[in-house]
Amino acid sequence: MKNHGLKTIFAVAFALVMGVSLTSCFNSESSSERDATVLVKVNQYMGLTYFETADGMKIYPTQASIASYEVNSGTNLSSLDGKWVYAYYYWDTKILDIPQDATEVKDVTLGGINDAVTAPLEIVEAGATPDSVNNTPIITVSLENSFEPYMPDDHSLLLPINYFLSTKLHSFTLVYFPDEEQQADELKLYLYHDKEGDEPNMQTTSLAILMDAYSNYELANRCHVFYKTFNLGPAIDHYTNKTGFAKPTKVVIVTTESQSGLSLEDAVEKEYTVEYKPVGTN
């Protein structure tokens, strides 16, 4: 893994969490071609597919590039409608000028979509046990001035998860226990981490893999190692039915963490709070 300065780590991780496009040049600084990797929500409207970032920028890839992606990947973008994914697109600055403060981008070429960032939510009723497995701690989901849990809309959660790993992909699930005693205004969810047969080592972290991917222009293919998005809709619906349709004011994520260990025996529970804002509130 390459060694990266903290300022670079902060800039890249923060940008990817907040839905900011990270652009780069192809091959050399003199190239006129640019590409971007950005967190987007897939939208379908009257047969048209477009993307929208968390801060409201709309991205319209060419229909030809969308059709090419669907054929080559075997994925129909209509199946991703409403989901948050990482999209990779590119353009030639000799043909298309995109200002830094653009609120709408048209006619870029879609290069790929990483929907492996999506992870499941499990609701565990009273007397049942989770199907999900929690067999190894994480390091953290928050680093000051760099990354933290983030809700890009009123039912989705983006978690930047730093953890030790080795050669296999790990899986993550948010688990909701609706019958657990909780504060009246909070929706509490537990992050379960399954190492999936991997043998993590303390020389490799998911954040280091993210930064290495950034250096090698592979963010679109590897950002799912570090980032996960969750649809909280079913848990919020369950919560509102239980409380007489009152919405929570905050979402609390409970993690099992160890800064220097690989075993749950050395881990502690930590809580992270994200303000919940229903649609129509500021």
C-alpha positions as a Markdown table, in Angstrom:
| # | Residue | x | y | z |
|---|---|---|---|---|
| 1 | Met | 0.0 | 0.0 | 0.0 |
| 2 | Lys | 1.2 | 3.5 | -0.7 |
| 3 | Asn | 1.7 | 6.0 | 2.1 |
| 4 | His | -0.7 | 9.0 | 1.9 |
| 5 | Gly | -0.7 | 12.2 | 3.8 |
| 6 | Leu | -3.5 | 12.9 | 6.2 |
| 7 | Lys | -4.7 | 15.9 | 4.2 |
| 8 | Thr | -5.1 | 13.8 | 1.1 |
| 9 | Ile | -7.0 | 11.1 | 3.1 |
| 10 | Phe | -9.3 | 13.7 | 4.6 |
| 11 | Ala | -10.0 | 15.3 | 1.2 |
| 12 | Val | -10.8 | 12.1 | -0.6 |
| 13 | Ala | -12.8 | 10.4 | 2.1 |
| 14 | Phe | -14.8 | 13.6 | 2.9 |
| 15 | Ala | -15.5 | 14.2 | -0.8 |
| 16 | Leu | -16.8 | 10.7 | -1.4 |
| 17 | Val | -19.0 | 10.8 | 1.7 |
| 18 | Met | -20.6 | 14.1 | 0.9 |
| 19 | Gly | -21.2 | 13.2 | -2.7 |
| 20 | Val | -18.6 | 15.4 | -4.3 |
| 21 | Ser | -17.2 | 14.4 | -7.6 |
| 22 | Leu | -13.5 | 13.4 | -7.5 |
| 23 | Thr | -12.1 | 14.2 | -10.9 |
| 24 | Ser | -8.8 | 13.1 | -12.4 |
| 25 | Cys | -6.9 | 13.2 | -15.7 |
| 26 | Phe | -6.4 | 10.2 | -18.0 |
| 27 | Asn | -2.8 | 9.2 | -18.3 |
| 28 | Ser | -1.2 | 12.6 | -18.0 |
| 29 | Glu | -1.7 | 16.2 | -16.7 |
| 30 | Ser | -1.8 | 17.3 | -20.4 |
| 31 | Ser | -4.8 | 15.1 | -21.3 |
| 32 | Ser | -8.1 | 16.8 | -22.1 |
| 33 | Glu | -10.1 | 13.8 | -20.8 |
| 34 | Arg | -11.4 | 13.9 | -17.3 |
| 35 | Asp | -13.3 | 11.4 | -15.2 |
| 36 | Ala | -15.3 | 11.5 | -11.9 |
| 37 | Thr | -16.5 | 9.1 | -9.3 |
| 38 | Val | -19.4 | 10.3 | -7.2 |
| 39 | Leu | -22.1 | 9.0 | -4.8 |
| 40 | Val | -25.4 | 9.3 | -6.7 |
| 41 | Lys | -29.0 | 8.3 | -6.4 |
| 42 | Val | -30.3 | 6.6 | -9.5 |
| 43 | Asn | -33.5 | 8.1 | -10.8 |
| 44 | Gln | -35.9 | 7.0 | -13.6 |
| 45 | Tyr | -38.3 | 9.5 | -15.1 |
| 46 | Met | -40.5 | 8.7 | -18.2 |
| 47 | Gly | -37.9 | 6.3 | -19.5 |
| 48 | Leu | -35.0 | 8.6 | -18.8 |
| 49 | Thr | -32.2 | 7.6 | -16.4 |
| 50 | Tyr | -30.3 | 10.3 | -14.6 |
| 51 | Phe | -28.3 | 10.6 | -11.4 |
| 52 | Glu | -28.5 | 13.1 | -8.5 |
| 53 | Thr | -25.9 | 13.8 | -5.9 |
| 54 | Ala | -26.6 | 14.5 | -2.2 |
| 55 | Asp | -26.3 | 18.2 | -2.8 |
| 56 | Gly | -28.7 | 18.2 | -5.7 |
| 57 | Met | -26.5 | 18.2 | -8.8 |
| 58 | Lys | -28.1 | 16.3 | -11.6 |
| 59 | Ile | -26.0 | 14.2 | -14.0 |
| 60 | Tyr | -27.4 | 13.0 | -17.4 |
| 61 | Pro | -25.1 | 10.5 | -19.1 |
| 62 | Thr | -25.7 | 9.9 | -22.8 |
| 63 | Gln | -28.3 | 7.4 | -23.7 |
| 64 | Ala | -25.8 | 5.5 | -25.8 |
| 65 | Ser | -23.4 | 5.1 | -22.9 |
| 66 | Ile | -26.2 | 3.9 | -20.6 |
| 67 | Ala | -27.3 | 1.4 | -23.2 |
| 68 | Ser | -23.7 | 0.2 | -23.7 |
| 69 | Tyr | -23.3 | -0.2 | -19.9 |
| 70 | Glu | -26.5 | -2.2 | -19.6 |
| 71 | Val | -25.5 | -4.6 | -22.4 |
| 72 | Asn | -22.0 | -5.1 | -21.1 |
| 73 | Ser | -22.8 | -5.4 | -17.4 |
| 74 | Gly | -26.1 | -7.3 | -17.8 |
| 75 | Thr | -27.7 | -4.7 | -15.4 |
| 76 | Asn | -30.8 | -2.8 | -16.2 |
| 77 | Leu | -30.6 | 0.6 | -14.5 |
| 78 | Ser | -34.3 | 0.5 | -13.8 |
| 79 | Ser | -33.5 | -2.2 | -11.2 |
| 80 | Leu | -31.4 | 0.4 | -9.3 |
| 81 | Asp | -34.1 | 3.1 | -9.3 |
| 82 | Gly | -34.0 | 4.9 | -6.0 |
| 83 | Lys | -30.8 | 3.4 | -4.8 |
| 84 | Trp | -27.5 | 5.2 | -3.9 |
| 85 | Val | -24.6 | 3.9 | -5.8 |
| 86 | Tyr | -21.2 | 5.1 | -6.9 |
| 87 | Ala | -21.1 | 6.2 | -10.6 |
| 88 | Tyr | -18.1 | 6.6 | -12.7 |
| 89 | Tyr | -18.3 | 8.9 | -15.8 |
| 90 | Tyr | -15.9 | 10.8 | -18.1 |
| 91 | Trp | -15.8 | 13.5 | -20.7 |
| 92 | Asp | -13.4 | 15.4 | -23.0 |
| 93 | Thr | -12.9 | 19.0 | -21.9 |
| 94 | Lys | -12.3 | 20.0 | -25.5 |
| 95 | Ile | -15.9 | 19.1 | -26.2 |
| 96 | Leu | -17.6 | 19.6 | -22.9 |
| 97 | Asp | -16.8 | 22.2 | -20.2 |
| 98 | Ile | -18.1 | 21.4 | -16.7 |
| 99 | Pro | -17.8 | 24.3 | -14.3 |
| 100 | Gln | -16.8 | 23.5 | -10.7 |
| 101 | Asp | -20.1 | 24.9 | -9.4 |
| 102 | Ala | -22.2 | 23.1 | -12.0 |
| 103 | Thr | -25.7 | 22.1 | -10.8 |
| 104 | Glu | -26.5 | 20.1 | -13.9 |
| 105 | Val | -24.2 | 18.0 | -16.1 |
| 106 | Lys | -25.3 | 16.6 | -19.4 |
| 107 | Asp | -23.8 | 14.4 | -22.2 |
| 108 | Val | -21.1 | 12.7 | -20.1 |
| 109 | Thr | -20.2 | 9.1 | -20.8 |
| 110 | Leu | -21.2 | 6.6 | -18.2 |
| 111 | Gly | -18.2 | 4.3 | -17.5 |
| 112 | Gly | -19.6 | 2.2 | -14.7 |
| 113 | Ile | -21.7 | 1.8 | -11.6 |
| 114 | Asn | -20.7 | 0.2 | -8.3 |
| 115 | Asp | -23.8 | -1.1 | -6.6 |
| 116 | Ala | -21.8 | -3.4 | -4.3 |
| 117 | Val | -21.9 | -0.5 | -1.9 |
| 118 | Thr | -25.5 | -1.4 | -1.0 |
| 119 | Ala | -25.8 | -3.5 | 2.1 |
| 120 | Pro | -28.8 | -5.1 | 3.8 |
| 121 | Leu | -31.0 | -4.1 | 6.8 |
| 122 | Glu | -32.4 | -6.9 | 9.0 |
| 123 | Ile | -35.4 | -6.4 | 11.4 |
| 124 | Val | -35.4 | -8.9 | 14.3 |
| 125 | Glu | -38.7 | -9.4 | 16.0 |
| 126 | Ala | -39.0 | -10.3 | 19.7 |
| 127 | Gly | -37.9 | -13.8 | 20.5 |
| 128 | Ala | -36.0 | -14.2 | 17.2 |
| 129 | Thr | -32.2 | -14.2 | 16.7 |
| 130 | Pro | -30.5 | -12.3 | 13.9 |
| 131 | Asp | -29.6 | -14.2 | 10.7 |
| 132 | Ser | -26.7 | -11.8 | 10.4 |
| 133 | Val | -23.3 | -12.5 | 11.9 |
| 134 | Asn | -21.1 | -10.2 | 14.0 |
| 135 | Asn | -17.8 | -11.9 | 14.4 |
| 136 | Thr | -15.1 | -9.3 | 14.1 |
| 137 | Pro | -14.8 | -5.6 | 15.2 |
| 138 | Ile | -14.3 | -2.6 | 13.1 |
| 139 | Ile | -11.9 | 0.3 | 13.7 |
| 140 | Thr | -14.3 | 3.2 | 13.3 |
| 141 | Val | -17.0 | 4.8 | 11.2 |
| 142 | Ser | -15.8 | 8.3 | 12.0 |
| 143 | Leu | -12.6 | 10.3 | 11.7 |
| 144 | Glu | -12.6 | 14.0 | 12.6 |
| 145 | Asn | -12.6 | 16.3 | 9.5 |
| 146 | Ser | -12.7 | 13.4 | 7.2 |
| 147 | Phe | -15.6 | 11.0 | 7.3 |
| 148 | Glu | -18.7 | 10.2 | 9.4 |
| 149 | Pro | -22.1 | 8.5 | 9.1 |
| 150 | Tyr | -24.2 | 10.5 | 6.7 |
| 151 | Met | -27.9 | 10.5 | 5.5 |
| 152 | Pro | -28.1 | 11.7 | 1.9 |
| 153 | Asp | -31.9 | 11.6 | 2.1 |
| 154 | Asp | -34.6 | 10.7 | 4.7 |
| 155 | His | -34.4 | 6.9 | 4.3 |
| 156 | Ser | -30.8 | 6.2 | 3.3 |
| 157 | Leu | -27.6 | 5.9 | 5.3 |
| 158 | Leu | -24.0 | 6.0 | 4.1 |
| 159 | Leu | -21.5 | 4.4 | 6.4 |
| 160 | Pro | -17.7 | 4.8 | 5.8 |
| 161 | Ile | -16.3 | 1.8 | 7.6 |
| 162 | Asn | -12.7 | 1.4 | 8.4 |
| 163 | Tyr | -11.6 | -2.1 | 9.5 |
| 164 | Phe | -8.8 | -4.6 | 9.2 |
| 165 | Leu | -8.9 | -7.1 | 6.4 |
| 166 | Ser | -6.7 | -9.3 | 4.2 |
| 167 | Thr | -7.8 | -11.0 | 1.0 |
| 168 | Lys | -11.6 | -11.5 | 1.1 |
| 169 | Leu | -14.5 | -9.1 | 1.0 |
| 170 | His | -16.3 | -8.6 | 4.3 |
| 171 | Ser | -20.1 | -8.1 | 4.7 |
| 172 | Phe | -22.0 | -5.7 | 6.8 |
| 173 | Thr | -25.6 | -5.6 | 8.0 |
| 174 | Leu | -27.6 | -3.1 | 10.0 |
| 175 | Val | -29.8 | -4.8 | 12.5 |
| 176 | Tyr | -32.9 | -3.3 | 14.1 |
| 177 | Phe | -34.5 | -4.7 | 17.2 |
| 178 | Pro | -37.9 | -3.0 | 17.3 |
| 179 | Asp | -38.8 | -4.4 | 20.7 |
| 180 | Glu | -35.7 | -3.3 | 22.4 |
| 181 | Glu | -36.2 | -0.5 | 24.9 |
| 182 | Gln | -35.0 | 2.8 | 23.4 |
| 183 | Gln | -35.3 | 6.5 | 23.9 |
| 184 | Ala | -38.6 | 7.7 | 22.5 |
| 185 | Asp | -37.1 | 9.8 | 19.7 |
| 186 | Glu | -34.3 | 7.6 | 18.5 |
| 187 | Leu | -34.0 | 4.7 | 16.0 |
| 188 | Lys | -31.2 | 2.5 | 17.2 |
| 189 | Leu | -29.4 | 0.2 | 14.7 |
| 190 | Tyr | -26.6 | -2.2 | 15.2 |
| 191 | Leu | -23.8 | -2.7 | 12.7 |
| 192 | Tyr | -22.9 | -6.3 | 12.3 |
| 193 | His | -19.6 | -7.2 | 10.6 |
| 194 | Asp | -18.9 | -10.6 | 9.1 |
| 195 | Lys | -15.3 | -11.3 | 8.0 |
| 196 | Glu | -16.6 | -14.0 | 5.6 |
| 197 | Gly | -13.8 | -16.4 | 6.3 |
| 198 | Asp | -11.1 | -13.8 | 5.9 |
| 199 | Glu | -8.0 | -13.7 | 8.2 |
| 200 | Pro | -7.6 | -9.9 | 8.8 |
| 201 | Asn | -4.2 | -8.5 | 9.5 |
| 202 | Met | -3.3 | -5.2 | 11.1 |
| 203 | Gln | -1.2 | -4.2 | 8.0 |
| 204 | Thr | -4.2 | -3.7 | 5.8 |
| 205 | Thr | -7.3 | -1.4 | 6.4 |
| 206 | Ser | -10.2 | -0.6 | 4.2 |
| 207 | Leu | -9.3 | 3.1 | 4.3 |
| 208 | Ala | -5.8 | 2.2 | 3.0 |
| 209 | Ile | -7.4 | 0.3 | 0.1 |
| 210 | Leu | -9.6 | 3.3 | -0.7 |
| 211 | Met | -6.6 | 5.6 | -0.8 |
| 212 | Asp | -4.6 | 3.1 | -2.9 |
| 213 | Ala | -7.6 | 2.9 | -5.3 |
| 214 | Tyr | -7.7 | 6.7 | -5.6 |
| 215 | Ser | -4.0 | 6.8 | -6.5 |
| 216 | Asn | -4.5 | 4.2 | -9.2 |
| 217 | Tyr | -7.7 | 5.5 | -10.7 |
| 218 | Glu | -9.7 | 2.5 | -9.4 |
| 219 | Leu | -12.2 | 4.3 | -7.0 |
| 220 | Ala | -15.3 | 3.2 | -9.0 |
| 221 | Asn | -14.2 | -0.5 | -8.7 |
| 222 | Arg | -13.1 | -0.5 | -5.1 |
| 223 | Cys | -15.0 | 2.1 | -3.1 |
| 224 | His | -17.4 | -0.6 | -1.8 |
| 225 | Val | -14.6 | -2.0 | 0.4 |
| 226 | Phe | -14.9 | 1.1 | 2.5 |
| 227 | Tyr | -18.4 | 2.5 | 1.9 |
| 228 | Lys | -21.8 | 0.9 | 2.5 |
| 229 | Thr | -25.2 | 2.3 | 1.9 |
| 230 | Phe | -28.3 | 1.1 | 3.7 |
| 231 | Asn | -32.0 | 1.6 | 3.0 |
| 232 | Leu | -33.5 | 2.4 | 6.4 |
| 233 | Gly | -37.1 | 2.7 | 5.0 |
| 234 | Pro | -38.4 | -0.6 | 6.5 |
| 235 | Ala | -37.0 | 0.2 | 9.9 |
| 236 | Ile | -38.4 | 3.7 | 9.8 |
| 237 | Asp | -41.8 | 2.4 | 8.8 |
| 238 | His | -41.7 | -0.2 | 11.6 |
| 239 | Tyr | -40.7 | 2.6 | 14.0 |
| 240 | Thr | -43.5 | 4.9 | 13.0 |
| 241 | Asn | -46.1 | 2.2 | 13.2 |
| 242 | Lys | -45.0 | 1.4 | 16.7 |
| 243 | Thr | -45.0 | 5.1 | 17.8 |
| 244 | Gly | -48.2 | 6.1 | 16.2 |
| 245 | Phe | -46.6 | 7.5 | 13.1 |
| 246 | Ala | -44.2 | 9.8 | 14.9 |
| 247 | Lys | -40.8 | 10.0 | 13.2 |
| 248 | Pro | -37.5 | 9.6 | 15.0 |
| 249 | Thr | -35.4 | 12.7 | 15.5 |
| 250 | Lys | -32.1 | 10.8 | 15.3 |
| 251 | Val | -30.7 | 7.6 | 14.1 |
| 252 | Val | -28.2 | 5.9 | 16.4 |
| 253 | Ile | -25.7 | 3.5 | 15.0 |
| 254 | Val | -24.1 | 1.1 | 17.5 |
| 255 | Thr | -20.7 | -0.4 | 16.4 |
| 256 | Thr | -18.3 | -2.9 | 17.9 |
| 257 | Glu | -14.8 | -1.4 | 17.7 |
| 258 | Ser | -11.2 | -2.1 | 18.4 |
| 259 | Gln | -8.4 | 0.2 | 17.4 |
| 260 | Ser | -5.7 | -2.3 | 17.8 |
| 261 | Gly | -7.2 | -5.8 | 18.0 |
| 262 | Leu | -8.9 | -8.3 | 15.7 |
| 263 | Ser | -11.0 | -10.1 | 18.3 |
| 264 | Leu | -14.4 | -9.2 | 19.8 |
| 265 | Glu | -12.9 | -9.9 | 23.2 |
| 266 | Asp | -10.9 | -6.7 | 22.9 |
| 267 | Ala | -13.7 | -4.6 | 21.5 |
| 268 | Val | -16.0 | -2.0 | 22.9 |
| 269 | Glu | -19.4 | -0.7 | 21.8 |
| 270 | Lys | -19.6 | 2.8 | 20.5 |
| 271 | Glu | -22.6 | 4.9 | 19.4 |
| 272 | Tyr | -22.8 | 7.4 | 16.6 |
| 273 | Thr | -25.8 | 9.8 | 16.2 |
| 274 | Val | -27.1 | 11.1 | 12.9 |
| 275 | Glu | -29.9 | 13.8 | 12.9 |
| 276 | Tyr | -33.0 | 12.5 | 11.1 |
| 277 | Lys | -34.7 | 15.0 | 8.8 |
| 278 | Pro | -37.9 | 13.9 | 7.1 |
| 279 | Val | -38.7 | 15.2 | 3.6 |
| 280 | Gly | -39.8 | 18.8 | 3.7 |
| 281 | Thr | -37.7 | 19.9 | 6.6 |
| 282 | Asn | -34.6 | 22.1 | 6.6 |
